[in-house]
């Protein structure tokens, strides 16, 4: 089993597409008209056949209160891995991206949190080392 799609709810698909491609550097993968909205996905240019991020319209009545609560509590809607949080922070900051949390080392990861301009907080994460699994090895008890 693997993750194929994941979504972020956005208040404007055109604005979201510009932000996620022009600012964050993702590339558009799918765009299928569906009435008022579109099936719109982006992917990492490093993994064009990898997990797709759906820029999902936030039209459902439950979504806006959910997004508002997450932002009010400082909870990111998604987390994206980067090789160097400090470099990405500087690059994006120069482009005018607003951050709610500057780079902060928290154990095995350094994070920063940005505002995607579409109603979400997005975390950037640089993993310094992988945390070893605490599950027993097969055959051990």
Secondary structure, 3 states (H helix, E strand, C coil): CCCCEEEEEECCHHHHHHHHHHHCCCEEEEEEEECCEEEEEEECCCCCCCCEEEEEECCCHHHHHHHHHHHHCCCCCEEEECCCHHHHHHHHHHCCCCEEEEEEEECCEEEEEEECCCCCEEEEEEECCCCCCCCCCCCCC
